């Protein structure tokens, strides 16, 4: 179930599915539950589930097969392009910077959403 923490629901779902892969509940080659099943389990719309799956696809954690479903990718089978040691460390540094920026942006959005939703809740409460 998605919690009202200020963190977007699709990121909460992506975190949960990522954790299931990390702890072995979803193994390489396993199919993710269907969008309908995930929607029912987390209590969200299909669009939120699709956004979570999109995050995992972008990370390379899952791969979709048209008409079959979305499957956990075998990370050992993922081919990495050949690079020189200098290029590899530079790419890793850039990737780390991008990931840090994305995390920071996600946290900023979560804080904004939390303040907006908190303001709405305060506006709904009658004066005493």
DSSP file (Angstrom, degrees, kcal/mol; ACC not computed):
  #  RESIDUE AA STRUCTURE BP1 BP2  ACC     N-H-->O    O-->H-N    N-H-->O    O-->H-N    TCO  KAPPA ALPHA  PHI   PSI    X-CA   Y-CA   Z-CA
    1    1 A X              0   0    0      0, 0.0     2,-0.3     0, 0.0    42,-0.2   0.000 360.0 360.0 360.0 135.6    0.0    0.0    0.0
    2    2 A X        -     0   0    0     40,-1.7     2,-0.3     1,-0.0     7,-0.1  -0.605 360.0-141.9 -78.3 134.3    1.3    3.4   -0.9
    3    3 A X        -     0   0    0     -2,-0.3     2,-1.8     6,-0.1     3,-0.3  -0.686  17.0-118.5 -99.5 151.5    1.6    5.7    2.1
    4    4 A X        +     0   0    0     -2,-0.3     4,-0.1     1,-0.2    -1,-0.0  -0.573  67.2 130.4 -86.2  74.5    0.9    9.4    2.3
    5    5 A X  S    S-     0   0    0     -2,-1.8    -1,-0.2     2,-0.4     3,-0.1   0.484  81.2-104.0-105.4  -6.6    4.5   10.4    3.2
    6    6 A X  S    S+     0   0    0      1,-0.4     2,-0.4    -3,-0.3   108,-0.2   0.148  90.4 115.1  96.9 -18.4    5.0   13.1    0.6
    7    7 A X  S    S-     0   0    0     -4,-0.1    -1,-0.4     1,-0.1    -2,-0.4  -0.734  81.4 -99.6 -83.6 131.7    7.1   10.8   -1.5
    8    8 A X    >>  -     0   0    0     -2,-0.4     4,-1.8    98,-0.2     3,-0.6  -0.165  25.6-126.0 -53.9 142.0    5.4   10.1   -4.8
    9    9 A X  H 3> S+     0   0    0      1,-0.2     4,-2.5     2,-0.2     5,-0.2   0.860 107.6  57.4 -58.4 -39.8    3.5    6.8   -5.0
   10   10 A X  H 3> S+     0   0    0      1,-0.2     4,-2.2     2,-0.2    -1,-0.2   0.855 107.4  48.7 -64.5 -31.9    5.3    5.6   -8.1
   11   11 A X  H <> S+     0   0    0     -3,-0.6     4,-2.5     2,-0.2    -1,-0.2   0.864 109.3  52.5 -73.6 -34.9    8.7    6.0   -6.3
   12   12 A X  H  X S+     0   0    0     -4,-1.8     4,-2.2     2,-0.2    -2,-0.2   0.913 112.0  46.1 -62.6 -42.1    7.4    4.1   -3.3
   13   13 A X  H  X S+     0   0    0     -4,-2.5     4,-2.8     2,-0.2     5,-0.3   0.924 111.9  50.3 -67.2 -44.2    6.3    1.3   -5.6
   14   14 A X  H  X S+     0   0    0     -4,-2.2     4,-2.6     1,-0.2    -2,-0.2   0.912 110.6  50.7 -59.6 -42.1    9.6    1.3   -7.4
   15   15 A X  H  X S+     0   0    0     -4,-2.5     4,-2.3     2,-0.2    -1,-0.2   0.922 111.4  47.9 -59.8 -44.8   11.5    1.2   -4.1
   16   16 A X  H  X S+     0   0    0     -4,-2.2     4,-2.1     2,-0.2    -2,-0.2   0.927 114.0  45.1 -64.9 -45.5    9.4   -1.8   -2.9
   17   17 A X  H  X S+     0   0    0     -4,-2.8     4,-1.8     2,-0.2    -1,-0.2   0.895 111.9  53.0 -65.8 -38.8    9.8   -3.8   -6.2
   18   18 A X  H  X S+     0   0    0     -4,-2.6     4,-2.4    -5,-0.3    -1,-0.2   0.901 109.3  49.6 -60.8 -41.0   13.6   -2.9   -6.2
   19   19 A X  H  X S+     0   0    0     -4,-2.3     4,-2.5     1,-0.2     6,-0.3   0.879 106.6  55.2 -65.7 -38.3   13.8   -4.3   -2.6
   20   20 A X  H  <>S+     0   0    0     -4,-2.1     6,-2.0     1,-0.2     5,-1.3   0.868 110.7  45.7 -62.8 -36.1   11.9   -7.5   -3.7
   21   21 A X  H ><5S+     0   0    0     -4,-1.8     3,-1.0     4,-0.2    -2,-0.2   0.923 112.0  51.7 -69.8 -44.3   14.6   -8.0   -6.3
   22   22 A X  H 3<5S+     0   0    0     -4,-2.4    -2,-0.2     1,-0.3    -1,-0.2   0.873 113.3  43.1 -62.3 -38.5   17.4   -7.3   -3.9
   23   23 A X  T 3<5S-     0   0    0     -4,-2.5    -1,-0.3    -5,-0.1    -2,-0.2   0.409 117.2-109.4 -93.0   5.7   16.2   -9.7   -1.3
   24   24 A X  T < 5S+     0   0    0     -3,-1.0     3,-0.2     2,-0.3    -3,-0.2   0.439  85.7 119.1  90.2  -0.9   15.4  -12.5   -3.8
   25   25 A X  S   <S+     0   0    0     -5,-1.3     2,-0.5     1,-0.3    -4,-0.2   0.846  87.4  38.0 -66.0 -30.5   11.6  -12.5   -3.7
   26   26 A X  S    S-     0   0    0     -6,-2.0    -2,-0.3    -9,-0.1    -1,-0.3  -0.964  88.3-165.9-118.0 111.5   11.8  -11.5   -7.4
   27   27 A X    >   -     0   0    0     -2,-0.5     3,-2.5    -3,-0.2    45,-0.4  -0.519  37.0 -74.4 -94.9 161.1   14.6  -13.4   -9.1
   28   28 A X  T 3  S+     0   0    0      1,-0.3    45,-0.2    -2,-0.2    -1,-0.1  -0.305 123.2  23.2 -53.0 132.1   16.2  -12.8  -12.5
   29   29 A X  T 3  S+     0   0    0     43,-2.8    -1,-0.3     1,-0.4     2,-0.1   0.169  92.5 128.7  94.0 -17.2   13.8  -14.0  -15.1
   30   30 A X    <   -     0   0    0     -3,-2.5    42,-2.7    41,-0.1    -1,-0.4  -0.434  59.9-121.6 -70.7 144.7   10.7  -13.7  -12.9
   31   31 A X  B     -A   71   0A   0     40,-0.2    40,-0.3    -2,-0.1     2,-0.1  -0.668  22.1-123.2 -82.8 139.9    7.8  -11.8  -14.2
   32   32 A X        -     0   0    0     38,-3.3    38,-0.3    -2,-0.3     3,-0.1  -0.468  42.4 -89.2 -69.9 153.9    6.5   -8.9  -12.3
   33   33 A X        -     0   0    0     -2,-0.1    -1,-0.1     1,-0.1    37,-0.1  -0.257  57.6 -88.1 -57.8 157.6    2.9   -9.1  -11.3
   34   34 A X     >  -     0   0    0      1,-0.1     4,-2.8    -3,-0.1     5,-0.2  -0.161  35.0-107.3 -65.0 163.4    0.5   -7.6  -13.8
   35   35 A X  H  > S+     0   0    0      1,-0.2     4,-2.9     2,-0.2     5,-0.2   0.904 122.8  52.5 -58.1 -41.5   -0.4   -3.9  -13.8
   36   36 A X  H  > S+     0   0    0      2,-0.2     4,-2.2     1,-0.2    -1,-0.2   0.912 110.7  46.8 -61.9 -42.1   -3.8   -4.9  -12.6
   37   37 A X  H  > S+     0   0    0      2,-0.2     4,-2.7     1,-0.2    -2,-0.2   0.916 114.8  45.9 -66.5 -42.8   -2.3   -7.0   -9.7
   38   38 A X  H  X S+     0   0    0     -4,-2.8     4,-2.7     2,-0.2     5,-0.3   0.897 111.3  52.8 -66.8 -39.5    0.1   -4.2   -8.7
   39   39 A X  H  X>S+     0   0    0     -4,-2.9     4,-1.4    -5,-0.2     5,-1.4   0.928 113.3  43.9 -59.5 -46.1   -2.7   -1.6   -8.9
   40   40 A X  H  <5S+     0   0    0     -4,-2.2    -2,-0.2    -5,-0.2    -1,-0.2   0.915 114.3  49.7 -65.4 -44.6   -4.8   -3.7   -6.6
   41   41 A X  H  <5S+     0   0    0     -4,-2.7    -2,-0.2     1,-0.2    -1,-0.2   0.909 120.7  33.5 -62.9 -44.5   -1.9   -4.5   -4.2
   42   42 A X  H  <5S-     0   0    0     -4,-2.7   -40,-1.7    -5,-0.2    -1,-0.2   0.581 102.6-126.7 -91.9 -10.5   -0.8   -0.9   -3.8
   43   43 A X  T  <5 +     0   0    0     -4,-1.4     2,-0.2    -5,-0.3    -3,-0.2   0.899  67.9 117.3  68.4  41.1   -4.2    0.8   -4.1
   44   44 A X      < -     0   0    0     -5,-1.4    -1,-0.2    -6,-0.2    -2,-0.1  -0.751  67.8 -85.1-130.6 176.4   -3.2    3.1   -6.9
   45   45 A X     >  -     0   0    0     -2,-0.2     4,-1.6     1,-0.1     3,-0.3  -0.347  39.2-109.6 -79.3 164.9   -4.1    3.8  -10.5
   46   46 A X  H  > S+     0   0    0      1,-0.2     4,-2.8     2,-0.2     5,-0.2   0.849 117.9  60.4 -62.3 -34.6   -2.6    2.0  -13.5
   47   47 A X  H  > S+     0   0    0      1,-0.2     4,-2.0     2,-0.2    -1,-0.2   0.874 103.1  50.1 -62.0 -37.8   -0.7    5.2  -14.4
   48   48 A X  H  > S+     0   0    0     -3,-0.3     4,-1.9     2,-0.2    -1,-0.2   0.906 111.8  48.1 -67.2 -41.5    1.1    5.2  -11.1
   49   49 A X  H  X S+     0   0    0     -4,-1.6     4,-2.4     1,-0.2    -2,-0.2   0.922 110.9  51.0 -64.2 -44.0    2.1    1.5  -11.6
   50   50 A X  H  X S+     0   0    0     -4,-2.8     4,-2.2     1,-0.2    -1,-0.2   0.879 108.3  52.4 -62.3 -37.3    3.3    2.2  -15.1
   51   51 A X  H  X S+     0   0    0     -4,-2.0     4,-1.8     2,-0.2    -1,-0.2   0.896 109.1  50.0 -64.9 -39.7    5.4    5.1  -13.9
   52   52 A X  H  X S+     0   0    0     -4,-1.9     4,-1.8     1,-0.2    -2,-0.2   0.917 111.4  47.9 -64.0 -43.4    7.0    2.9  -11.3
   53   53 A X  H  X S+     0   0    0     -4,-2.4     4,-2.3     1,-0.2    -1,-0.2   0.874 107.9  56.3 -65.9 -36.5    7.8    0.2  -13.9
   54   54 A X  H  X S+     0   0    0     -4,-2.2     4,-2.5     2,-0.2    -1,-0.2   0.890 104.9  52.2 -61.4 -39.9    9.2    2.9  -16.1
   55   55 A X  H  X S+     0   0    0     -4,-1.8     4,-1.9     1,-0.2    -1,-0.2   0.931 110.7  47.3 -60.8 -45.4   11.6    3.9  -13.4
   56   56 A X  H  X>S+     0   0    0     -4,-1.8     5,-2.2     1,-0.2     6,-1.0   0.853 111.2  51.5 -67.3 -34.5   12.8    0.3  -13.1
   57   57 A X  H ><5S+     0   0    0     -4,-2.3     3,-1.2     2,-0.2    -1,-0.2   0.926 108.5  51.1 -65.1 -44.3   13.2    0.0  -16.8
   58   58 A X  H 3<5S+     0   0    0     -4,-2.5    -2,-0.2     1,-0.3    -1,-0.2   0.865 109.0  51.3 -61.2 -36.7   15.3    3.2  -16.9
   59   59 A X  H 3<5S-     0   0    0     -4,-1.9    -1,-0.3    -5,-0.2    -2,-0.2   0.615 113.9-120.8 -74.5 -12.4   17.5    1.7  -14.2
   60   60 A X  T <<5S+     0   0    0     -3,-1.2    -3,-0.2    -4,-0.5    -2,-0.1   0.619  80.5 120.1  81.5  12.6   17.9   -1.5  -16.2
   61   61 A X  S   <S+     0   0    0     -5,-2.2    12,-2.8    -6,-0.2     2,-0.3   0.824  75.9  24.5 -79.5 -32.2   16.4   -3.6  -13.5
   62   62 A X  E     -B   72   0A   0     -6,-1.0     2,-0.4    10,-0.3    10,-0.2  -0.885  64.6-154.8-130.1 161.5   13.5   -4.9  -15.6
   63   63 A X  E     -B   71   0A   0      8,-2.5     8,-3.0    -2,-0.3     2,-0.3  -1.000  14.5-136.4-137.3 137.9   12.8   -5.4  -19.2
   64   64 A X  E     -B   70   0A   0     -2,-0.4     2,-0.5     6,-0.2     6,-0.2  -0.715   8.3-160.1 -95.3 144.7    9.5   -5.6  -21.0
   65   65 A X  E >>  -B   69   0A   0      4,-3.2     3,-2.8    -2,-0.3     4,-2.2  -0.979  32.7-111.2-124.1 117.2    8.5   -8.1  -23.6
   66   66 A X  T 34 S+     0   0    0     -2,-0.5     4,-0.0     1,-0.3    -2,-0.0  -0.166  98.6   0.9 -50.9 126.0    5.5   -7.0  -25.8
   67   67 A X  T 34 S+     0   0    0      1,-0.1    -1,-0.3     0, 0.0    -3,-0.0   0.372 127.2  67.7  79.1  -5.2    2.5   -9.2  -25.0
   68   68 A X  T <4 S-     0   0    0     -3,-2.8     2,-0.3     1,-0.3    -2,-0.2   0.742  96.7-113.5-114.6 -38.1    4.3  -11.2  -22.4
   69   69 A X  E  <  - B   0  65A   0     -4,-2.2    -4,-3.2     2,-0.0     2,-0.4  -0.900  37.6 -52.0 136.7-166.6    5.0   -8.9  -19.4
   70   70 A X  E     - B   0  64A   0    -38,-0.3   -38,-3.3    -2,-0.3     2,-0.3  -0.954  51.9-165.7-116.5 131.5    7.8   -7.3  -17.6
   71   71 A X  E     -AB  31  63A   0     -8,-3.0    -8,-2.5    -2,-0.4     2,-0.3  -0.876  27.6-105.8-123.7 148.7   10.6   -9.4  -16.3
   72   72 A X  E     - B   0  62A   0    -42,-2.7   -43,-2.8   -45,-0.4   -10,-0.3  -0.567  43.8-126.1 -70.3 128.7   13.5   -9.0  -13.8
   73   73 A X        -     0   0    0    -12,-2.8     2,-0.9    -2,-0.3     3,-0.1  -0.537  12.2-120.7 -80.6 141.2   16.6   -8.6  -15.8
   74   74 A X    >>  -     0   0    0     -2,-0.2     3,-1.1     1,-0.2     4,-0.6  -0.736  23.0-160.4 -79.9 107.0   19.6  -10.8  -15.1
   75   75 A X  G >4 S+     0   0    0     -2,-0.9     3,-0.6     1,-0.3    -1,-0.2   0.778  87.1  59.5 -64.7 -27.0   22.2   -8.3  -14.2
   76   76 A X  G 34 S+     0   0    0      1,-0.2    -1,-0.3    -3,-0.1    -2,-0.1   0.799 103.8  52.1 -70.2 -27.2   25.1  -10.7  -14.9
   77   77 A X  G <4 S+     0   0    0     -3,-1.1     2,-0.4     2,-0.1    -1,-0.2   0.580  82.0 108.8 -85.8 -10.2   23.9  -11.1  -18.5
   78   78 A X    <<  -     0   0    0     -4,-0.6     2,-0.3    -3,-0.6    -3,-0.0  -0.540  68.4-135.3 -71.4 123.3   23.8   -7.3  -19.2
   79   79 A X        -     0   0    0     -2,-0.4     2,-0.4     1,-0.0    -2,-0.1  -0.612  13.7-152.9 -81.3 135.7   26.7   -6.5  -21.5
   80   80 A X        -     0   0    0     -2,-0.3     3,-0.1     3,-0.0     2,-0.0  -0.893  24.7-109.0-106.7 139.7   28.7   -3.4  -20.6
   81   81 A X        -     0   0    0     -2,-0.4     2,-0.4     1,-0.1    -1,-0.0  -0.343  37.7-103.7 -66.0 145.9   30.5   -1.5  -23.4
   82   82 A X        +     0   0    0     -2,-0.0     2,-0.3     6,-0.0    -1,-0.1  -0.553  51.5 166.7 -71.9 126.0   34.2   -1.8  -23.5
   83   83 A X        -     0   0    0     -2,-0.4     2,-0.1    -3,-0.1    -3,-0.0  -0.944  38.1-105.2-135.9 158.6   35.9    1.3  -22.1
   84   84 A X     >  -     0   0    0     -2,-0.3     4,-2.7     1,-0.1     5,-0.2  -0.441  40.6-105.1 -77.1 159.9   39.4    2.2  -21.0
   85   85 A X  H  > S+     0   0    0      1,-0.2     4,-2.0     2,-0.2     5,-0.2   0.866 121.6  50.2 -55.7 -38.4   40.0    2.4  -17.3
   86   86 A X  H  > S+     0   0    0      2,-0.2     4,-1.8     1,-0.2    -1,-0.2   0.905 112.0  46.9 -66.5 -41.7   40.1    6.2  -17.5
   87   87 A X  H  > S+     0   0    0      1,-0.2     4,-2.8     2,-0.2     5,-0.2   0.901 109.9  54.8 -65.6 -40.1   36.9    6.4  -19.4
   88   88 A X  H  X S+     0   0    0     -4,-2.7     4,-2.4     1,-0.2    -2,-0.2   0.924 109.5  45.0 -61.5 -46.2   35.2    4.0  -17.0
   89   89 A X  H  X S+     0   0    0     -4,-2.0     4,-2.1     2,-0.2    -1,-0.2   0.873 113.5  50.5 -68.4 -35.3   36.0    6.1  -13.9
   90   90 A X  H  X S+     0   0    0     -4,-1.8     4,-2.3     2,-0.2    -2,-0.2   0.913 111.9  47.9 -66.6 -41.9   35.0    9.3  -15.6
   91   91 A X  H  X S+     0   0    0     -4,-2.8     4,-2.8     2,-0.2    -2,-0.2   0.904 111.3  50.4 -64.1 -41.4   31.7    7.7  -16.6
   92   92 A X  H  X S+     0   0    0     -4,-2.4     4,-2.5    -5,-0.2    -1,-0.2   0.888 109.7  50.8 -64.9 -38.4   31.1    6.4  -13.1
   93   93 A X  H  X S+     0   0    0     -4,-2.1     4,-2.1     2,-0.2    -2,-0.2   0.928 112.3  46.7 -64.3 -44.7   31.8    9.8  -11.7
   94   94 A X  H  X S+     0   0    0     -4,-2.3     4,-2.5     2,-0.2    -2,-0.2   0.913 112.0  50.8 -62.9 -42.8   29.3   11.4  -14.1
   95   95 A X  H  X S+     0   0    0     -4,-2.8     4,-2.8     1,-0.2     5,-0.2   0.911 109.3  50.5 -61.8 -42.9   26.7    8.7  -13.3
   96   96 A X  H  X S+     0   0    0     -4,-2.5     4,-2.3     1,-0.2    -1,-0.2   0.898 110.5  50.0 -62.0 -40.4   27.1    9.2   -9.6
   97   97 A X  H  X S+     0   0    0     -4,-2.1     4,-2.3     2,-0.2    -2,-0.2   0.911 112.0  47.6 -64.6 -41.7   26.6   13.0  -10.1
   98   98 A X  H  X S+     0   0    0     -4,-2.5     4,-2.6     2,-0.2    -2,-0.2   0.930 112.0  49.3 -65.0 -45.4   23.5   12.4  -12.1
   99   99 A X  H  X S+     0   0    0     -4,-2.8     4,-2.5     1,-0.2    -2,-0.2   0.897 111.0  50.2 -61.8 -40.2   22.1    9.9   -9.6
  100  100 A X  H  X S+     0   0    0     -4,-2.3     4,-2.6    -5,-0.2    -1,-0.2   0.919 111.2  48.8 -62.9 -43.6   22.7   12.4   -6.8
  101  101 A X  H  X S+     0   0    0     -4,-2.3     4,-2.4     2,-0.2    -2,-0.2   0.895 111.5  49.5 -63.9 -39.9   21.0   15.2   -8.7
  102  102 A X  H  X S+     0   0    0     -4,-2.6     4,-2.6     2,-0.2    -2,-0.2   0.919 111.8  48.1 -66.0 -43.5   18.0   12.9   -9.4
  103  103 A X  H  X S+     0   0    0     -4,-2.5     4,-2.5     2,-0.2    -2,-0.2   0.929 112.1  49.6 -61.7 -44.9   17.7   11.9   -5.7
  104  104 A X  H  X S+     0   0    0     -4,-2.6     4,-2.4     1,-0.2    -2,-0.2   0.920 111.5  49.0 -59.8 -43.5   18.0   15.6   -4.7
  105  105 A X  H  X S+     0   0    0     -4,-2.4     4,-2.6     1,-0.2    -1,-0.2   0.913 109.9  51.4 -63.3 -42.8   15.3   16.5   -7.1
  106  106 A X  H  X S+     0   0    0     -4,-2.6     4,-2.3     1,-0.2    -1,-0.2   0.900 110.7  48.4 -60.1 -41.6   13.0   13.7   -5.9
  107  107 A X  H  X S+     0   0    0     -4,-2.5     4,-2.3     2,-0.2    -1,-0.2   0.891 110.9  50.7 -67.2 -38.9   13.5   14.8   -2.3
  108  108 A X  H  X S+     0   0    0     -4,-2.4     4,-2.4     2,-0.2    -2,-0.2   0.917 111.5  47.8 -63.9 -42.9   12.7   18.5   -3.3
  109  109 A X  H  X S+     0   0    0     -4,-2.6     4,-2.9     1,-0.2     5,-0.2   0.913 110.7  51.8 -63.7 -42.1    9.5   17.4   -5.1
  110  110 A X  H  X S+     0   0    0     -4,-2.3     4,-2.4     1,-0.2    -2,-0.2   0.905 110.3  48.4 -61.7 -41.5    8.5   15.3   -2.1
  111  111 A X  H  X S+     0   0    0     -4,-2.3     4,-2.3     2,-0.2    -1,-0.2   0.906 112.3  49.2 -65.4 -40.7    9.0   18.2    0.2
  112  112 A X  H  X S+     0   0    0     -4,-2.4     4,-2.4     2,-0.2    -2,-0.2   0.936 112.3  47.5 -62.5 -46.2    6.9   20.5   -2.1
  113  113 A X  H  X S+     0   0    0     -4,-2.9     4,-3.0  -107,-0.2     5,-0.3   0.904 111.1  52.0 -61.6 -40.9    4.2   17.9   -2.4
  114  114 A X  H  X S+     0   0    0     -4,-2.4     4,-2.4  -108,-0.2    -1,-0.2   0.916 111.0  46.4 -63.4 -42.5    4.1   17.5    1.4
  115  115 A X  H  X S+     0   0    0     -4,-2.3     4,-2.1     2,-0.2    -1,-0.2   0.884 113.8  49.0 -68.5 -36.6    3.8   21.2    2.0
  116  116 A X  H  X S+     0   0    0     -4,-2.4     4,-2.0     2,-0.2    -2,-0.2   0.944 114.7  43.9 -66.2 -47.5    1.1   21.6   -0.7
  117  117 A X  H  X S+     0   0    0     -4,-3.0     4,-2.2     1,-0.2    -2,-0.2   0.868 112.6  52.5 -67.3 -35.1   -0.9   18.7    0.8
  118  118 A X  H  X S+     0   0    0     -4,-2.4     4,-2.1    -5,-0.3    -1,-0.2   0.900 109.0  51.0 -65.8 -39.5   -0.4   19.9    4.3
  119  119 A X  H  X S+     0   0    0     -4,-2.1     4,-1.9     1,-0.2    -2,-0.2   0.878 109.6  50.0 -63.9 -38.5   -1.7   23.3    3.3
  120  120 A X  H  X S+     0   0    0     -4,-2.0     4,-1.5     2,-0.2    -2,-0.2   0.899 110.0  50.1 -66.6 -40.7   -4.8   21.7    1.8
  121  121 A X  H  X S+     0   0    0     -4,-2.2     4,-1.1     1,-0.2    -2,-0.2   0.896 110.8  49.3 -65.9 -39.1   -5.5   19.7    4.9
  122  122 A X  H  < S+     0   0    0     -4,-2.1     3,-0.3     1,-0.2    -1,-0.2   0.883 109.0  53.2 -66.4 -37.5   -5.1   22.8    7.1
  123  123 A X  H  < S+     0   0    0     -4,-1.9    -1,-0.2     1,-0.2    -2,-0.2   0.815 107.0  52.9 -67.2 -29.5   -7.5   24.7    4.8
  124  124 A X  H  < S+     0   0    0     -4,-1.5     2,-0.4    -5,-0.1    -1,-0.2   0.751  89.3  91.3 -76.7 -24.8  -10.1   22.0    5.1
  125  125 A X  S  < S-     0   0    0     -4,-1.1     3,-0.1    -3,-0.3     2,-0.1  -0.574  80.2-125.6 -76.8 128.0  -10.1   22.0    8.9
  126  126 A X        -     0   0    0     -2,-0.4     2,-0.1     1,-0.1    -2,-0.1  -0.373  29.6-100.4 -70.2 151.2  -12.7   24.4   10.3
  127  127 A X              0   0    0      1,-0.1    -1,-0.1    -2,-0.1     0, 0.0  -0.444 360.0 360.0 -69.8 143.5  -11.6   27.1   12.8
  128  128 A X              0   0    0     -2,-0.1    -1,-0.1    -3,-0.1    -2,-0.0   0.403 360.0 360.0-105.2 360.0  -12.2   26.3   16.4
